[in-house]
Amino acid sequence: MNIRSIAGYACIGLAFAAALPAAAHDNAETVTPNFAHAIPNIPGKSLKAVVVDYAPGAASPAHTHAPSAFIYAYVLSGEIESQVNDGPKRIYHAGESFFEEPGAVHRVSRNASESEPAKLLAVFVVDSNDKVLTTPLK
């Protein structure tokens, strides 16, 4: 399965997903689960999608994801500054995307604007038994 297929399934899921309650983390961002479905032709794997809304100037704490998670992130609106592992910090604009491999540390994830909101779609390919998708670093 290629990344375009994964993204396509995510978009289909987003179109049909029922609205679920949002979870806020220290008022930094709002994470809304949007889609979850087992991948039928990859036993033990699931596709899960969340929308991350950032208020102006808001940021997520540094974090890791489920050990099995491969993540495709797509900026829906605004500008997101991101740094994965020890790579460079980069600002992604609406329509741009990036990925995180399993075991990556997401050191920076924030709204690059102090005046406009930003929104990110994060699509996870994970082991179906992984329930916790994000863990803040201590």
NULOLUM-575305 format. One record per residue: residue in one letter; x, z, y of N, C-alpha, C, O, CB in turn. Coordinates in pm, 1 decimal. Glycine has a CB too. Layout:
BEGIN
  nuvex       nxx       nzz       nyy      caxx      cazz      cayy       cxx       czz       cyy       oxx       ozz       oyy      cbxx      cbzz      cbyy
      a         X         Z         Y         X         Z         Y         X         Z         Y         X         Z         Y         X         Z         Y
...
END
This chain:
BEGIN
  nuvex       nxx       nzz       nyy      caxx      cazz      cayy       cxx       czz       cyy       oxx       ozz       oyy      cbxx      cbzz      cbyy
      m      85.3       0.0    -117.2       0.0       0.0       0.0      89.7       0.0     123.2     182.8      80.0     131.7     -96.9     122.4       0.0
      n      63.1     -87.5     217.3     145.5     -94.4     337.8      80.8     -16.8     452.2     -33.8      26.9     441.5     168.3    -240.8     379.0
      i     154.6      -0.3     561.2     107.1      79.9     674.4     -16.1      17.3     739.2    -101.6      89.6     790.3     218.2      95.9     778.6
      r     -26.9    -116.0     737.9    -146.4    -179.8     795.2    -270.1    -144.0     713.7    -377.1    -121.6     770.4    -129.0    -333.4     800.9
      s    -256.6    -138.4     580.8    -369.3     -98.2     497.0    -408.7      45.1     524.7    -527.1      77.5     533.9    -335.6    -115.5     349.5
      i    -308.9     130.9     538.0    -336.2     272.0     567.1    -407.0     284.7     701.3    -507.1     355.4     712.6    -205.4     354.6     567.3
      a    -355.3     216.5     802.7    -417.2     221.6     935.3    -559.1     165.0     929.7    -649.5     217.4     994.7    -332.1     143.4    1038.4
      g    -578.6      59.0     852.9    -712.0       1.5     839.2    -809.9      98.5     777.6    -922.4     111.9     825.7    -706.6    -123.6     756.5
      y    -768.6     167.1     670.8    -854.4     268.0     610.2    -885.3     379.0     709.5    -997.4     429.7     713.2    -788.8     325.9     484.7
      a    -787.5     416.8     789.1    -810.2     521.7     889.0    -914.7     477.9     989.6   -1002.9     556.0    1025.4    -679.7     557.6     961.1
      c    -906.0     353.8    1035.7   -1003.3     304.6    1133.0   -1143.4     300.1    1073.5   -1240.6     336.1    1139.9    -963.3     165.8    1182.9
      i   -1153.8     256.2     949.0   -1283.7     255.4     881.7   -1337.6     397.9     873.2   -1454.9     423.0     900.8   -1272.3     192.6     739.9
      g   -1250.7     490.0     835.0   -1292.9     629.9     825.3   -1336.4     685.6     958.6   -1434.0     760.2     966.4   -1181.5     714.5     769.5
      l   -1264.3     649.9    1064.4   -1300.0     698.0    1197.8   -1437.1     647.6    1238.3   -1512.3     718.7    1305.0   -1195.8     654.5    1300.6
      a   -1470.1     526.4    1198.8   -1598.5     469.8    1235.9   -1714.0     541.5    1167.7   -1823.9     547.4    1222.9   -1602.1     322.9    1202.2
      f   -1691.2     595.9    1048.9   -1798.0     657.9     972.5   -1791.0     809.4     966.1   -1884.7     873.5     918.5   -1797.4     604.0     835.7
      a   -1683.2     867.1    1012.5   -1664.9    1011.7     999.4   -1764.6    1088.4    1085.1   -1795.2    1050.0    1197.9   -1522.5    1050.9    1037.8
      a   -1813.1    1195.3    1029.9   -1899.7    1283.6    1108.4   -1811.9    1371.8    1195.2   -1699.7    1406.1    1157.9   -1991.9    1370.1    1016.5
      a   -1863.4    1407.5    1309.7   -1786.2    1493.9    1400.2   -1770.2    1630.8    1335.3   -1867.4    1689.4    1287.8   -1855.7    1506.6    1540.1
      l   -1648.0    1681.0    1333.6   -1617.8    1812.3    1279.1   -1573.3    1902.4    1392.0   -1527.5    1853.3    1495.1   -1509.7    1804.2    1169.0
      p   -1585.6    2034.2    1375.3   -1542.9    2122.6    1483.3   -1394.6    2105.6    1514.2   -1312.9    2083.7    1424.7   -1572.1    2267.6    1447.3
      a   -1362.4    2115.8    1639.8   -1223.6    2104.5    1684.0   -1155.0    2238.4    1670.7   -1219.4    2343.0    1679.1   -1215.4    2054.0    1829.2
      a   -1023.1    2235.6    1649.8    -942.8    2357.2    1640.7    -840.8    2355.7    1752.1    -764.4    2260.0    1764.7    -873.4    2369.5    1502.5
      a    -838.2    2459.3    1832.6    -741.4    2466.7    1942.2    -627.9    2558.7    1901.6    -649.5    2658.6    1833.0    -808.2    2516.6    2073.4
      h    -507.3    2525.1    1943.8    -388.8    2604.6    1914.8    -330.6    2650.8    2047.7    -269.1    2571.7    2119.2    -283.5    2523.0    1831.4
      d    -349.3    2778.3    2081.5    -293.6    2833.8    2204.9    -330.0    2750.4    2327.6    -250.8    2740.9    2421.3    -142.6    2844.4    2193.4
      n    -448.0    2690.3    2328.0    -493.5    2606.8    2438.8    -395.2    2495.2    2473.3    -403.9    2436.8    2581.3    -517.2    2692.2    2560.5
      a    -303.7    2465.3    2384.8    -205.3    2360.9    2410.0    -265.4    2223.0    2386.2    -245.7    2131.4    2465.9     -82.1    2380.9    2321.7
      e    -337.1    2209.1    2278.7    -397.5    2082.8    2240.9    -522.8    2114.0    2161.6    -542.2    2226.5    2115.6    -298.7    1993.9    2159.1
      t    -606.8    2014.7    2146.2    -725.0    2028.3    2061.7    -710.7    1929.4    1947.8    -693.0    1809.8    1970.9    -857.7    2004.0    2142.4
      v    -718.1    1978.4    1825.1    -703.8    1894.2    1707.0    -839.9    1885.5    1638.6    -897.7    1987.0    1599.7    -594.6    1950.5    1609.4
      t    -890.0    1763.6    1624.6   -1020.3    1742.2    1563.1   -1003.1    1663.8    1433.5    -963.8    1547.1    1436.3   -1115.5    1667.9    1660.0
      p   -1032.4    1727.5    1319.0   -1029.2    1651.0    1193.2   -1129.1    1536.5    1203.9   -1239.9    1554.3    1254.6   -1062.1    1742.5    1069.2
      n   -1089.5    1419.4    1156.2   -1173.8    1303.2    1174.0   -1205.7    1230.1    1044.6   -1309.0    1163.9    1034.7   -1109.2    1209.7    1268.5
      f   -1118.0    1241.5     945.2   -1138.7    1166.4     822.0   -1054.5    1227.7     712.6    -941.4    1269.8     737.1   -1104.3    1017.1     840.6
      a   -1108.4    1233.1     592.0   -1031.7    1275.3     474.6   -1090.7    1205.7     352.3   -1211.4    1210.1     328.8   -1033.9    1432.0     457.5
      h   -1003.3    1141.5     274.9   -1051.2    1072.1     155.6    -936.1    1052.5      58.1    -824.6    1018.2      97.4   -1114.8     935.9     192.5
      a    -964.7    1074.7     -68.0    -865.2    1046.5    -171.9    -837.7     896.0    -173.2    -927.6     815.4    -149.1    -914.4    1095.9    -312.9
      i    -713.4     859.4    -201.4    -677.3     717.4    -211.8    -695.2     679.1    -358.6    -616.9     721.8    -443.5    -528.0     689.4    -161.2
      p    -796.1     600.0    -388.9    -831.5     576.3    -529.2    -723.1     511.0    -613.4    -715.1     536.9    -733.5    -951.8     492.1    -535.0
      n    -639.4     426.8    -553.5    -538.1     358.6    -634.1    -401.9     427.1    -629.4    -303.4     373.3    -680.0    -523.8     216.0    -587.7
      i    -396.1     546.2    -568.7    -273.9     627.1    -570.3    -314.2     768.5    -612.7    -339.2     853.8    -527.6    -201.4     627.3    -428.6
      p    -320.7     793.6    -742.9    -366.5     924.2    -790.5    -287.2    1039.0    -727.9    -164.6    1034.4    -718.2    -356.0     931.0    -942.3
      g    -361.2    1142.5    -685.6    -298.7    1261.3    -628.1    -269.0    1250.4    -479.5    -219.0    1346.2    -420.4    -172.8    1290.4    -700.3
      k    -298.2    1137.0    -417.5    -272.0    1118.7    -274.4    -403.4    1104.7    -197.6    -501.7    1051.3    -248.9    -182.5     994.5    -250.7
      s    -402.8    1153.4     -74.5    -518.1    1142.5      14.2    -474.8    1092.0     150.2    -358.8    1103.5     189.6    -589.5    1277.4      27.8
      l    -570.8    1036.1     220.1    -553.6     991.9     357.2    -635.5    1085.9     443.9    -755.4    1103.4     422.0    -597.0     841.7     376.5
      k    -569.5    1147.0     543.4    -637.9    1238.4     634.6    -602.2    1198.3     776.5    -487.3    1164.8     805.4    -599.2    1387.6     606.6
      a    -700.7    1201.7     864.8    -676.7    1164.4    1003.8    -728.2    1273.7    1095.7    -832.1    1334.5    1070.3    -743.6    1029.6    1037.2
      v    -653.6    1297.7    1203.5    -695.2    1391.9    1306.7    -673.0    1325.6    1442.7    -585.6    1240.4    1458.7    -616.4    1527.6    1295.6
      v    -753.8    1366.8    1539.6    -734.2    1324.5    1677.5    -681.5    1444.9    1753.4    -738.6    1553.7    1746.4    -866.9    1269.1    1741.7
      v    -571.7    1424.8    1826.4    -510.6    1531.6    1904.7    -532.6    1498.1    2052.4    -484.1    1396.7    2102.5    -356.9    1547.8    1871.1
      d    -607.0    1586.2    2121.1    -632.5    1570.8    2263.6    -542.4    1665.8    2340.7    -537.7    1785.5    2312.4    -781.4    1596.9    2296.9
      y    -471.4    1611.4    2438.2    -384.6    1690.8    2524.7    -439.8    1690.2    2666.4    -461.6    1583.8    2724.4    -239.6    1636.9    2522.4
      a    -462.2    1807.1    2721.7    -495.7    1817.8    2863.2    -371.8    1779.4    2943.1    -262.2    1775.3    2887.3    -545.2    1962.5    2900.0
      p    -386.1    1751.3    3071.7    -267.5    1721.0    3152.5    -160.8    1830.6    3138.5    -190.0    1949.1    3155.0    -307.0    1704.4    3300.4
      g     -38.4    1790.0    3108.4      73.8    1882.7    3095.6      75.9    1966.5    2969.2     167.7    2046.7    2951.6      74.3    1972.5    3210.3
      a     -21.7    1951.1    2880.2     -29.1    2032.6    2758.8      72.6    1986.4    2654.8     115.1    1870.9    2654.9    -170.3    2027.5    2699.8
      a     111.0    2078.5    2565.8     208.9    2048.6    2461.4     176.5    2124.1    2333.8     112.8    2229.4    2336.4     350.2    2083.3    2508.4
      s     221.1    2068.8    2223.1     213.1    2137.8    2094.4     343.2    2212.4    2073.7     447.9    2167.4    2120.4     185.8    2038.0    1976.7
      p     339.2    2326.7    2004.1     466.6    2391.5    1969.7     541.6    2305.5    1867.2     480.8    2225.9    1795.7     442.5    2535.7    1913.4
      a     672.8    2322.3    1861.0     751.2    2253.0    1758.0     690.8    2288.0    1622.2     649.0    2401.6    1599.8     904.3    2293.0    1764.6
      h     686.4    2189.9    1531.4     617.4    2213.6    1404.8     668.5    2121.6    1294.4     741.0    2025.0    1318.0     467.4    2194.6    1422.5
      t     627.5    2155.9    1174.1     647.5    2070.5    1057.4     509.7    2037.2    1002.1     408.4    2092.5    1044.9     738.3    2140.2     948.4
      h     508.3    1946.3     906.9     382.4    1909.7     843.4     392.5    1937.3     693.8     498.5    1974.1     643.2     347.6    1760.5     870.2
      a     281.7    1919.1     624.6     280.5    1939.0     479.7     401.7    1868.7     419.9     435.9    1758.6     463.0     147.9    1885.5     416.1
      p     467.3    1930.0     321.6     591.9    1872.6     266.8     579.8    1728.2     218.6     677.7    1653.6     222.3     639.2    1956.9     152.8
      s     462.0    1688.2     173.9     444.2    1552.7     121.7     403.8    1452.3     229.7     395.6    1332.6     201.8     340.1    1553.6      12.1
      a     378.5    1498.3     351.9     314.0    1415.1     454.1     401.8    1303.4     509.1     512.5    1326.9     557.5     269.8    1501.2     566.9
      f     350.1    1182.1     500.6     400.1    1069.4     578.2     295.2    1049.8     686.4     176.3    1040.3     656.0     423.0     937.0     489.2
      i     337.7    1043.5     813.4     242.8    1040.2     924.2     264.6     916.0    1008.5     376.9     882.5    1046.1     255.8    1166.3    1010.7
      y     154.8     849.2    1036.8     151.7     738.1    1131.1      76.6     788.9    1253.3     -38.2     831.8    1241.3      83.5     608.5    1069.0
      a     138.8     785.0    1370.3      77.6     834.4    1493.3      56.0     718.2    1589.2     145.9     637.1    1611.5     165.5     944.0    1559.1
      y     -64.5     710.8    1645.7    -102.1     602.5    1735.3    -158.4     663.2    1863.1    -252.4     742.4    1857.9    -205.4     506.9    1668.2
      v    -101.7     626.7    1977.7    -147.6     679.7    2105.7    -273.5     603.5    2147.3    -270.2     483.0    2172.0     -36.0     668.3    2215.2
      l    -383.9     677.1    2154.1    -512.3     617.6    2190.1    -527.0     602.1    2341.3    -581.1     502.6    2389.6    -626.6     702.3    2135.3
      s    -477.7     702.3    2415.9    -486.1     695.7    2561.8    -378.7     784.3    2622.4    -332.5     880.0    2560.2    -626.6     738.3    2611.7
      g    -340.1     751.3    2743.7    -239.0     830.2    2813.0     -99.1     802.1    2762.3     -69.7     695.2    2708.9    -269.1     976.6    2799.0
      e     -12.5     903.0    2781.0     127.9     893.2    2742.1     168.9    1018.9    2668.0     144.2    1129.9    2715.2     218.2     870.9    2865.4
      i     231.0    1002.5    2553.1     275.0    1113.5    2469.8     427.2    1112.0    2461.6     486.8    1010.2    2426.4     211.6    1105.5    2328.1
      e     490.4    1225.3    2494.2     634.1    1238.9    2472.6     654.2    1302.0    2336.0     589.8    1401.3    2302.2     702.0    1324.3    2585.3
      s     743.9    1243.8    2257.9     765.0    1289.9    2120.7     913.7    1289.4    2087.1     990.3    1205.6    2134.8     687.2    1201.6    2020.9
      q     951.7    1385.6    2003.5    1085.7    1386.9    1944.5    1070.8    1433.4    1800.8    1017.4    1541.2    1774.5    1184.8    1479.9    2025.1
      v    1118.0    1351.9    1708.4    1113.7    1383.9    1566.7    1256.5    1407.0    1519.1    1345.3    1325.3    1543.6    1044.2    1270.6    1484.8
      n    1277.6    1519.7    1450.3    1410.4    1561.4    1404.4    1505.5    1565.5    1524.0    1469.8    1618.3    1629.4    1464.6    1464.8    1293.7
      d    1624.9    1511.0    1508.9    1721.1    1512.5    1618.1    1727.7    1377.5    1689.5    1823.8    1347.9    1760.5    1858.6    1550.5    1565.8
      g    1624.3    1297.0    1669.3    1618.4    1167.1    1736.3    1596.2    1184.8    1886.0    1577.8    1296.7    1934.0    1506.9    1080.2    1676.1
      p    1598.1    1075.3    1958.3    1579.9    1084.2    2103.3    1435.6    1119.2    2139.4    1342.9    1088.0    2064.7    1619.9     952.2    2169.8
      k    1417.5    1183.8    2253.6    1283.1    1201.6    2307.9    1239.9    1065.6    2359.0    1318.5     991.1    2417.6    1278.5    1311.6    2422.1
      r    1111.8    1034.5    2335.4    1061.4     905.1    2380.2     918.4     921.4    2428.2     842.9    1001.8    2373.5    1069.7     799.5    2267.1
      i     881.5     846.2    2528.8     743.0     845.6    2576.0     674.2     722.5    2519.2     720.2     609.7    2536.4     735.6     846.9    2732.6
      y     561.2     747.3    2450.1     480.3     641.3    2391.9     354.3     626.2    2476.4     290.7     725.0    2513.3     445.3     671.7    2242.4
      h     319.1     501.9    2506.4     202.5     471.2    2588.6      86.6     429.2    2499.0     106.0     397.9    2381.5     235.1     360.0    2691.6
      a     -33.9     428.6    2555.4    -152.2     384.9    2480.7    -123.1     252.6    2411.6     -72.0     158.9    2472.9    -275.0     371.3    2574.1
      g    -156.3     246.2    2283.3    -133.5     126.2    2204.2      -2.9     125.9    2127.0      18.0      39.4    2041.9    -137.1       8.3    2292.3
      e      86.2     221.8    2155.0     213.0     230.6    2082.8     200.8     333.3    1969.8     110.9     417.5    1969.5     329.0     268.8    2179.5
      s     292.9     324.1    1874.7     286.5     413.9    1758.8     426.5     454.8    1714.6     526.9     395.1    1753.5     211.7     346.7    1642.1
      f     429.1     559.7    1631.3     553.0     605.9    1569.9     516.2     669.4    1436.5     398.2     684.3    1404.8     630.0     707.4    1663.0
      f     617.2     706.8    1358.2     589.2     769.8    1229.4     682.1     888.4    1208.1     785.9     902.5    1272.8     604.2     668.3    1114.3
      e     640.3     972.5    1115.2     721.5    1086.9    1071.9     728.9    1082.1     920.3     627.0    1068.2     852.7     661.5    1224.3    1122.0
      e     849.8    1093.7     867.4     867.1    1093.7     722.6     848.2    1234.7     667.9     856.3    1331.5     743.5    1006.1    1039.0     684.2
      p     823.2    1247.9     538.1     808.9    1381.2     478.6     930.1    1468.7     510.5    1044.4    1423.7     503.1     790.5    1370.2     326.1
      g     903.0    1593.6     546.0    1009.5    1689.5     575.9    1058.0    1686.4     719.1    1145.4    1765.2     755.3    1124.3    1665.2     486.6
      a    1004.5    1598.4     801.7    1049.4    1587.1     940.6    1008.0    1710.1    1021.5     909.4    1777.0     990.6     992.3    1459.6    1005.1
      v    1086.6    1737.8    1126.1    1053.1    1842.3    1222.6    1010.3    1771.7    1350.3    1085.3    1692.1    1406.9    1174.6    1940.8    1248.2
      h     889.4    1801.7    1394.8     837.9    1742.1    1518.8     870.4    1840.8    1631.1     794.4    1933.9    1657.9     680.9    1712.1    1510.2
      r     984.6    1818.3    1695.9    1037.6    1911.7    1795.5     962.2    1907.1    1927.5     941.2    2010.8    1990.4    1183.0    1882.8    1820.3
      v     921.0    1787.6    1970.3     849.0    1772.3    2096.9     726.4    1687.1    2072.1     735.6    1579.0    2013.8     939.4    1708.9    2207.0
      s     612.1    1735.4    2116.1     488.3    1658.4    2114.8     406.3    1709.7    2232.2     351.3    1819.7    2228.5     409.9    1672.4    1976.7
      r     399.3    1627.0    2337.5     331.1    1674.5    2456.9     277.4    1557.8    2537.7     318.3    1442.8    2522.0     424.9    1759.3    2542.3
      n     183.8    1592.6    2625.0     132.5    1496.6    2720.8     241.5    1476.0    2825.6     287.2    1572.6    2886.8      -2.7    1545.3    2785.8
      a     283.0    1353.8    2846.7     388.9    1325.2    2943.0     339.3    1331.4    3087.4     419.4    1329.6    3180.8     448.5    1188.6    2915.1
      s     207.9    1338.5    3105.7     150.6    1340.8    3240.6     102.7    1480.5    3277.9      46.4    1552.1    3195.1      34.5    1241.4    3251.1
      e     125.3    1517.6    3400.8      74.5    1644.5    3453.9     -63.8    1627.4    3515.2    -126.3    1726.1    3553.9     171.0    1701.2    3558.4
      s    -113.4    1502.7    3524.9    -240.3    1479.4    3594.0    -346.6    1407.2    3511.1    -464.2    1411.0    3547.3    -214.5    1401.1    3717.1
      e    -309.1    1341.9    3401.4    -403.1    1266.5    3319.3    -402.1    1317.5    3175.8    -296.2    1355.3    3125.7    -369.6    1116.9    3322.7
      p    -517.7    1319.7    3107.3    -519.3    1359.5    2966.3    -455.3    1252.5    2878.5    -434.2    1139.4    2922.4    -663.2    1386.7    2919.7
      a    -424.8    1289.2    2754.3    -369.9    1195.3    2656.4    -433.3    1223.9    2520.7    -474.8    1336.4    2492.7    -213.7    1206.0    2648.6
      k    -440.2    1120.9    2437.3    -504.6    1134.6    2306.6    -424.3    1058.6    2202.5    -379.3     946.6    2226.7    -650.9    1083.1    2310.7
      l    -406.6    1120.6    2086.4    -325.2    1067.5    1977.5    -405.4    1071.2    1847.8    -472.7    1170.2    1819.0    -193.0    1147.9    1962.8
      l    -398.5     964.3    1770.0    -454.0     961.4    1634.6    -338.2     981.5    1538.6    -242.2     904.4    1541.3    -530.6     826.5    1605.0
      a    -345.1    1082.7    1454.4    -242.4    1106.7    1352.5    -305.4    1084.4    1215.0    -403.2    1149.7    1178.5    -182.4    1252.1    1364.5
      v    -247.6     991.3    1139.9    -296.6     958.0    1006.4    -192.7    1005.8     905.6     -76.8     964.5     909.9    -324.0     803.7     991.5
      f    -235.5    1092.6     815.5    -148.2    1154.1     716.0    -174.2    1092.0     579.7    -289.4    1075.4     539.6    -169.6    1307.1     710.9
      v     -68.4    1057.9     508.9     -75.8    1028.9     366.1     -10.3    1149.6     300.3     109.6    1172.4     316.2      -3.9     889.8     326.4
      v     -89.9    1227.0     226.0     -42.6    1355.0     172.0     -85.7    1373.2      27.5    -175.2    1304.6     -21.9     -94.5    1471.1     256.6
      d     -19.6    1467.5     -39.2     -68.1    1510.4    -170.0    -207.7    1567.2    -150.0    -230.9    1642.6     -55.5      28.1    1616.1    -236.3
      s    -299.7    1532.4    -236.7    -438.8    1575.2    -221.1    -455.6    1725.9    -217.4    -550.3    1775.9    -156.8    -521.6    1519.5    -332.2
      n    -364.8    1799.5    -281.6    -377.9    1945.7    -283.0    -315.2    2011.8    -160.1    -323.3    2133.9    -147.0    -313.9    2001.9    -408.7
      d    -252.8    1935.4     -69.4    -200.3    1992.3      55.2    -317.0    2018.2     149.6    -383.8    1924.4     193.1     -94.9    1897.0     121.4
      k    -341.6    2143.3     181.2    -453.0    2180.4     268.2    -407.8    2205.2     411.5    -479.3    2170.3     505.4    -522.4    2304.0     214.2
      v    -290.0    2265.1     429.8    -237.8    2292.4     563.6    -153.8    2173.5     605.4     -52.0    2143.3     543.1    -154.2    2424.9     567.5
      l    -196.8    2105.8     711.4    -126.2    1985.8     755.4     -15.3    2013.9     854.2      82.8    1939.6     858.3    -222.5    1890.2     816.1
      t     -27.4    2120.4     935.5      69.1    2149.2    1040.5     103.2    2296.5    1042.9      14.5    2381.6    1036.5      15.7    2105.5    1176.0
      t     234.4    2327.4    1052.2     281.7    2465.1    1058.7     378.0    2479.5    1175.6     483.1    2415.4    1176.5     349.7    2507.0     925.8
      p     343.9    2564.0    1276.4     437.4    2584.3    1388.0     568.1    2645.7    1340.2     569.2    2727.5    1248.2     374.2    2673.6    1495.4
      l     679.2    2605.8    1403.6     808.8    2667.0    1372.6     813.4    2805.0    1433.7     752.9    2830.6    1537.8     926.6    2580.2    1424.4
      k     885.9    2893.7    1367.9     897.4    3029.9    1419.4    1021.3    3044.9    1501.4    1048.1    3153.2    1553.4     897.5    3130.8    1307.1
END
